[in-house]
Amino acid sequence: MRAARGRPWGGAALGGLFAAFLLLPTLVLLTRGLGADFLPTLRSAAVLDALRVSLWTTAVTLLVTVLTGTPLAYLLARRDFPGRALLDALLDLPVVLPPVVAGLGLLLTFGRGGLLGPGLELAGISLAFSPAAVVLAQLFTSAPFYLRAAKAGFAAVDRDVEAAAMTDGAGRWDVFRFMTWPLAFPFLLEGLVLTWARALGEFGATILFAGSLQGRTRTVTLAIYGALDSELGPALVLSAVMVVVAFTVLLTVRLLAARRARLSG
């Protein structure tokens, strides 16, 4: 009986140690990064350049993801065609690919010596080691998160509601614009948040395909890696910023999921 009563305490101790292991590095980053030098370091050229590159490239990535990913997600959610399951699995593949492998694939496809490189060069387009390469790396590794969420959102919309609206005279575009899109929006928004967070944290594919040029292709994660070899201050500040952003994204996703559950319930 004593042994049985003692087991929960042992389990709680092990659980507490594991929780401490997960939380302690994050707390250390915050305490070191949010110190007295936080604001001066945040205003330095290297940090501001990294933040600027990350913000505008992730914004472009989100825009392209919505414009091109939404029709594809709708097609996969609503249409049945030969090879649909295979295509669906292939589109999810970047989620599980190592980022360096993704970067190598992009380089072998769009680089100067890659599959499409010579044709792009003839057209005067050079993608590798350019800001466009940063966007392509982010798009390749993060867009599948939006596709997943958007497919779930479009599949969850009651088709009987859409059919009733069309019976009343509404066109397909009006039904999509005023009914399907708003009803699926919580899913889409959750997918966008996850996509933005993944794009912001992208490292391996970016450094291999776009390089690390300050003010052009050096994102926040690349700036953290580069600062470790010289000055630790910018790395600590940017790491603290990433921790705050990651927590905000996680909290937002949890709130969106709770709201979605309430709506579906």
C-alpha positions, -999 to 999 in steps of 0.1 A, spaced: 0 0 0 28 24 8 45 17 -25 12 23 -43 7 56 -25 43 66 -34 41 61 -71 21 92 -79 48 113 -62 75 96 -83 55 102 -114 50 138 -105 87 143 -98 96 128 -132 70 149 -149 83 180 -132 118 173 -143 107 169 -179 87 201 -177 117 219 -163 138 205 -192 114 219 -217 109 253 -200 143 261 -187 161 268 -220 132 291 -231 134 310 -198 171 314 -200 168 328 -235 142 353 -223 161 365 -193 194 368 -213 177 383 -244 154 408 -227 181 424 -205 193 460 -203 208 458 -238 176 446 -255 165 479 -270 199 492 -281 207 459 -297 173 457 -313 179 491 -330 213 479 -344 216 477 -382 222 439 -383 191 432 -362 168 456 -380 179 443 -414 172 407 -404 137 417 -390 130 437 -422 140 409 -445 120 383 -425 89 405 -423 86 414 -460 95 379 -473 70 362 -450 44 387 -460 50 379 -497 50 342 -488 16 345 -472 2 364 -501 13 338 -526 1 310 -504 -34 324 -502 -37 333 -539 -24 299 -551 -31 276 -523 -67 284 -517 -80 272 -551 -58 241 -548 -71 233 -513 -107 238 -525 -101 214 -554 -86 188 -532 -114 191 -506 -143 192 -531 -133 172 -562 -126 136 -567 -102 128 -596 -77 101 -605 -45 105 -585 -60 128 -559 -47 108 -529 -12 106 -544 -12 143 -552 -24 151 -516 4 130 -501 30 146 -524 19 181 -514 23 172 -477 59 159 -484 77 192 -477 64 191 -441 84 160 -433 114 166 -456 146 178 -438 150 216 -446 185 210 -461 170 185 -485 143 210 -495 170 236 -501 190 212 -522 159 204 -543 152 241 -549 188 247 -558 188 218 -583 155 230 -598 159 268 -599 197 273 -595 218 284 -624 228 248 -632 195 234 -622 166 220 -643 149 254 -649 180 276 -643 192 280 -679 158 289 -691 154 314 -663 188 329 -671 178 334 -708 148 353 -695 170 374 -673 158 359 -641 183 347 -615 166 332 -584 193 315 -564 209 336 -536 184 364 -541 155 377 -520 132 357 -543 150 326 -532 141 334 -496 104 335 -505 106 303 -525 123 285 -497 97 297 -472 69 289 -496 81 254 -502 85 245 -466 55 264 -451 26 264 -476 16 228 -469 4 239 -434 -21 263 -451 -31 236 -476 -39 212 -447 -60 237 -428 -78 250 -458 -87 215 -470 -102 208 -436 -121 241 -436 -136 236 -471 -145 200 -463 -162 210 -431 -186 234 -448 -221 220 -451 -228 215 -488 -265 215 -482 -263 251 -471 -244 260 -503 -269 240 -524 -298 259 -508 -282 292 -516 -277 282 -552 -313 270 -554 -323 305 -543 -304 320 -573 -270 326 -560 -241 320 -583 -211 298 -575 -188 327 -569 -213 344 -546 -218 312 -527 -180 309 -523 -175 345 -514 -204 350 -489 -208 315 -475 -180 290 -481 -152 314 -474 -166 329 -442 -176 295 -428 -141 281 -436 -123 312 -424 -113 300 -389 -95 270 -405 -79 293 -431 -67 318 -404 -53 290 -383 -34 277 -414 -21 312 -422 -8 316 -387 10 282 -388 24 290 -423 37 324 -412 54 309 -381 70 281 -402 82 306 -428 96 329 -401 116 301 -386 129 286 -418 166 281 -418 180 251 -437 164 256 -471 170 293 -470 208 292 -462 213 266 -489 192 282 -517 194 319 -508 226 323 -488 230 348 -459 235 383 -473 228 411 -448 199 433 -460 190 409 -488 186 373 -478 197 372 -441 165 364 -421 162 363 -384 172 327 -380 202 332 -403 212 363 -383 211 343 -351 233 316 -366 257 342 -380 260 361 -348 271 331 -328 305 333 -345 311 369 -335 288 388 -312 263 371 -290 241 401 -282 221 402 -315 217 364 -313 202 367 -278 179 396 -287 166 379 -319 162 346 -300 141 363 -274 120 379 -301 115 345 -317 104 330 -284 78 358 -279 66 354 -314 64 316 -311 44 318 -279 21 344 -294 15 321 -325 9 291 -303 -16 310 -281 -33 323 -312 -36 288 -327 -50 275 -295 -76 302 -293 -86 298 -330 -89 260 -324 -111 266 -294 -133 290 -313 -135 266 -342 -146 238 -318 -173 261 -303 -186 269 -338 -187 233 -349 -203 223 -317 
